[in-house]
Amino acid sequence: MSSQQGNRLSPCDPRITRLHSAPGDPPFPPEPLQIADPTLAEMGKNLKEAMKMLEHSQRRTEEENGKKLVSGDIPGPLQGSGQDMVSILQLVQNLMHGEEEEESQSPRIQNIGEQGHIALLGHSLGAYISTLDKEKLRKLTTRILSDTTLWLCRIFRYENGCAYFHEEEREGLAKICRLALHSCYEDFVVDGFNVLYNKKPVIYLSAAARPGLGQYLCNQLGLPFPCLCRVPCNTMFGSQHQMDVAFLEKLIKEDLERGKLPLLLVANAGTAAVGHTDKIGRLKELCEQYGIWLHVEGVNLATLALGYVSSSVLAATKCDSMTLTPGPWLGLPAVPAVTLYKHDDPALTLVAGLTSNKPADKLRALPLWLSLQYLGLDGIVERIKHACQLSQRLQESLKKVNHIKILVEDELSSPVVVFRFFQELPGSDPVPTAVPVPNMAPSTVGRERHSCDALNRWLGEQLKQLVPSSGLTVMDLEVEGVCIRFSPLTTAAVLGTRGEDVDQLVACIQSKLPVLTCTLQLREEFKQEVTGTAGLLYVDDPNWPGIGVVRYEHANDDKSSLKLDPEGEKIHAGLLKKLNELESDLTFKMGTEYKSMKSCIYVGMASDDVDISELVETIAVTAREIEENSRLLENMTEVVRKGIQEAQVQLQKANEERLLEEGVLRQIPVVGSVLNWFSPVQASQKGRTFNLTAGSLESTEHTYVYKAQGAGVTPPQTPSGSRAKQRLPGQKPFKRSLRGSDALSETSSVSHVEDLEKLEHLSGAPEPDGLEPSGPEPHPGAPPPQEAERTGAFQNGAQRPEDDRPQVEEPESLR
């Protein structure tokens, strides 16, 4: 038999038995019977109605559900008169689903199914059973506890074991540590921690253990942190997520020389990150040699229920204790975790808290007792087997996809698949290692690592939204970087993951790969273009998955300051609006730089070949125009204010001159009218007009005489980028030019190219008089009439923006 395989279940295997302790007892239930206890019947009915109301609440409309709870979410006083069950359940329903419209991205509560109802019934039934008399309660709780313990030990091949049921997954390990302390220190019950002073205990944890486990154990046991010893993982041979057994033995010997007591070792049968299994067989031999308690935990322990088990996981059946989490494995809500252990002294287990004489503590196993009987042995094995098949299906499919690196492909029996997007760099090692490549600078390696991490984080979030039933998790590993984990053993039973979901997941990965590869290729080009463009600053943001981040440095920008820049924020807001109006395939957003509070423009992912030079030039020119326009408005405010004051002075002076010309008599009401009738005054209407272009006051006499306002000075032409070019019909901004492409026909290509060359020639020629000659040899003076007519006709056909500007009447007015 291969080393990756264990023992197949034979027909006479003791685990192929019914899930009840006594061989002569009938199964539960033997046949549909009428429930004689009216309380139990009413309890089941109420639970069924309550779950139906809560599960169907997601189908309600927003008018019936969401908008009622604006004031209902605020805590209030307890009402004097009691409420009925329907009103209370309605309140629970609103609290559960009332904010789904606001938090649309949060996962909704899954349909737990009938097996979930059985588990929930166990909690209600436990409260009812606790009201029985002491003798009946003792017999019932003992039967429930013994049945559940026997079933779990036989399913997971842990013979002659005891069970401790707990709500917190880490609580069982804390109790095991107490048991180990009492077993190694005989006077610990009497003297307490005084016995630990001369011989300090040591608990060994793997570097790949779940985060916070060591701190939790020290807090629960009252031990100092030096009692923890983190064992590093392999660095040269084997998996980098497996405990280094040789280094562990070295640490044990050093602790013994220092007068410490090696107490307990926590091994992993499926690490929390990537699902790797330690060499439990060798660890067990080491623990027996030095008298150390061996505890095993991990998701791969679920495979002990299958017919074929890997040798590394099968070795866990010989350990001193193990922690199981059947709730996520079987899709059972509110089911406790179980710690199986072997010990011969009931007194020490009672002192350690692993056993209890309270019936309420024994009733913790009731939900699991009901659920195991409902599923049966075949149902339990089928669910675990289905999850492992999903993992193998995804792993085999990802091996055929380019640019996807599978980190656990050597773990053939692991039900956890970890993968990431990876693209080989020119001149670099195709296999990522923990040691930097010698011919590459550390900054280059770190930059490419951060770029891939941001892209993998974006890919993981996209896949979670597109295939929510996959239960993917995005995690950051110390060596590999950001990866995506697929662990169906912990999610498939709850989310209902099927093989079709795995196929859809692979299809979504393949559809996102062109976007990832194109974006990664354009990043370096974007950085070089921004660095070489005046006025733009490239911002290196490792968390942004797009092409890059750019910031425009205006004239008053303080580069050394990290505070908020209101002027820069205004310019970038206008720039974002202009870029979004271009209707390109790129997405733009504005945000603050991660190192400071200054605003930046974030350029999103690219799904096609993008003209980076045109993109950067457009950003620079547009930002410069916005800055100049804002500065012009600020200066215009002061100019207009001074012009109004000057106009008031001039008008007051004109009124005084008019009084001197007309005389005092004409200002008297009656006399002035008679005098004006005999001798009318030929007074001209004089006013003032403010020329915004020149910033000067002018008389309105010309306007009243000729009934038209003067053209004044032509406003300056809006600056445009030197690389701006005309696009073909249907071509979106920032796309590569299609000249010479085989996709266009020969005639259409020639006609479009000729038009583009003419337009570029006309737009690039100098304009001394506001008009543009079309002859082969342009002259700086005015063009001939024939050429002007042809030029004007061509300009009208091409719809040039220069036609909307007012033309200059006198060339001498510009001098």
C-alpha positions, 0 to 999 in steps of 0.5 A: 500500500502506498505511503499516502494511503492508510487502511481501507474500511473493511465490512467488519470494521467496528466503525461500520455500526449504527450510531447508538451505544447499545447493540440491542437498542433500536436506531433513533428513531426506529420509525415515524411515531406520534410524539406523546409528550405535548411539550416536545410536540409544541416545541418542534412546531414552534421551532419550525414556524420560527425558522420558517419566518426567519428564513423567508424574511430575505424575500420580503420587499424593502417597504415591508422590511428595511425601512421600518427599522430606522427607529427600531434599532435604537434601544428603548425601555422595556414595555410594561405589557408583554408581547406575543411570540410573533411580535418578538420574532418579527423584531428578531427578523428585523434586527437580522435583515434590516440593514441588508440594503445598506450592507449589500456586500455582506454575505447573507445568512445561509439556509441551514437546512433540515439538519441545521434545524435538528441542531437548533432543536437540541438547544431548545430541547436542552433547556426543556430537559434541564427541568426534569427531576435529578434522577431522570436528568442524570440518566439522560445526560449520561446516555447522551454523553456516552453515545456521542463520545463513542460515535466520535471515537469510532468515526475518527479512529480514536479508540478508547478515548474520552470527549470534552465538548466546548463552544470555543475551539481553543478551550479544549486545548487550554483544558488539556494544558491544565491536565498536563500540568497536573500530571507532570507536577504532583503538588500543583493542586496544593502549592499552585504556581510555586512548584513552577518556579524551579522548573518552568514548563514549556509549551511548543507551538509551530510557527505555522500555528493559528495566530493568537493561540499561544497568547490565549493559552498563557492568558488562560493558564496564567503562564508568562510568555517565556513559557512558549516556544515557537518552533520554526518550519522547514527552510531547506527540505520539505514543506515550508509550512511543516514543523522542523522536527530536527530543530524541535529536538534541539530546542527540547535538549536546550530546555532540559539543560536549562532546567525547564520541563518540556510539557506539551507540543501542539502539532498541525494536521492541516495548518490554518493557512495552507492545510499542510500536515506536520510529520506527526509520526516522527513527532510522536516518537520524539514526544514519547522519548522526552515524555511530552504530551502531544496534541493535534488539531487541524482541518485534515483530521476530518479525513480520518472518517474516509476509507483512505487516509494519508499516513501522516494524518493517520498517525494522529490517532496515536496522539494524546489528544486532538480537537475536532470541529464537526460543525463546519465540516458537516454544516451544522450550526451552533454545534460544539467543538470536541476534544478527544483525549486519553487519560486514566485518572478521573480525578485529574480530569475533573480538576482540569475541567475536562469532566463535570458532574453538572448535568448542564455541562453534559447537555452541551453534547445534545445538539451534536447527539441529535445531528449525528443520528440524523445524518448517519454514518453514510451521510457524515462520510459522504459530506467529508468525501464531497469536500475532498473531491471539490478540492481535488477537482479545483487543483487538477483544473488549476494545473492547466491554467497559465500564470496560476501557482498552486502552493500545495500541489505536493500535498495530494491528500490535502483538502485545502487548495492555495493558489496565486497569480504569478507572472515570470519576470524577464531574467528572473527565476520562474520559481519564487523562493524565500531567498532573493535572486542574486542578480536582482536588486532587493528593491526590484524584488520587493516592488514586484512582490507588492505588485503581485500581492495587490493583483492577487488581493484584487483577484480574490475579491473579484472571485468572492463576488462572482462565485460566493458559494466557493467560500474563498479566503484572501490571506497574506503569507510571510514567504509567498505573499497574498494568496487565495485559499479554497477550503471546502471542508470548512465552507462547502457544507454550509454554502452548498458548494457543488462541482459546477461552482468549482468549474465556474470558479476556474472560468472566472479565473481564466477570464481575469487573467488577461486583465492581470497580465496586461496591467502588470506589463503596463505598470513599469511603462506608466512609472517611466512616463510619469517620472519623465513628465514635468509636473507629475509625481509617481506615487508608489502605492503597494496596495493599489492593483491598477496601473499606477498612482499619479499626483500633479504638483501645482505651483504652490505645492509644498513637497515636504508637507504631509498635510492636506492640500486644499488647492491640490484636492480641488485640482485633482477633483476637476482632473478626475471629472475630466478623465471620467468624461472621456468615456475610456475603458480605464477607471479613475478614482481620487484618494489620498496618498497612503503616506500623506494626506495629499490627493492623488489620481488612481488609474485602474486595471487595463483590459487591453493595450493602452497608449501610456504616453497619451494617457500620461500626456492627457493627465498632465495637460488637463491638470495644467489647464485646470490649474491655469483656469483656477489661477485665472479666476482668482486673479480675475476676482481682484481685477474685477474688484479694482475695475468696479472701483475705477468705473465708479470713480469715472462715472462720478467724474462724468456726472460732475462734468455733465452738471458743469455743461448743463448748468444748475438751472436744468437740475431744478425739476420744473425749471429744468423741464421748461428749459430743456423744452426750449433748448434741448441738450444733445448729451451722449450716453456714456458708460463703462464696460469691462474687458475681461480679456484685457482687464481694462475699462472701456467706454460704451460710446462705441456700443451705442453708436454702432449698435454692436460690441467691439471684438476686442482682443482674441483670447489665448488658445487653450494649450494642448498636448504635443502628443494629442492625436486624432482617433479613428471612428469608434476608437476609444481614448488611450488606445494604441493607433490602428494604423497599418492594422490588417483589421482595416480594409486597404481603401478605408485605411488609406482614406483614414490615414490621409485625413489624419495626416491632413488634420495633424498637419493643419493642427501642428502648423503655426497660426500667426493671424488666427488663420491657417494657410493650406498651401504647400509653402505657408507664408507668415502673412495673410493667405491669398483669397483662393487658399483662404476659401479652400482652407475655410471649407476644409475647416468647416468640413473637419469641424475645427474648434478654432471656428468658434473663436472671434476673429481679429479685425485689425492685426495692428491691434495685437501689437 
